[in-house]
């Protein structure tokens, strides 16, 4: 799909990944294009699904979500219905920032953000364990964030 993008499109995406608050005029100046040309390209890339959404990246510690856990979940039942139900329910939880259906030993990996270990325990007891019967669960906790990048290299 990337082959449908020309160098200007790729430049726009690289710029937006690093600072989506730039105006079309500012992006155009960097790429030597008019603001209207940039606007048209961005609109097209949004319509085609290259740009999914715009977000502000927050400091999780400053918003009282100091504990980040990666939760590896293995379900007891691997039927299509159970897998789909688990996924549909777990993505509704505000503590779950990311949910990946995986190959290998675990069925899902969740990135969970909560205030502290007590809040994580409550998340497990009141939400995760209540969803479907689990086969096993492994939690790992972030000790230090060495790199957190949202931009994809293109």
Secondary structure, DSSP 8 states (H G I E B T S, - for coil): -GGG--HHHHHHHHHHHH-TTS-HHHHHHHHT--HHHHHHHHHHHHHTTS---------TTTTT--EEEEEEEEES---HHHHHHHHHHHTT-TTEEEEEE-SSS-SEEEEEEESSHHHHHHHIIIIIHHHS-EEEEEEEE-S--S--------
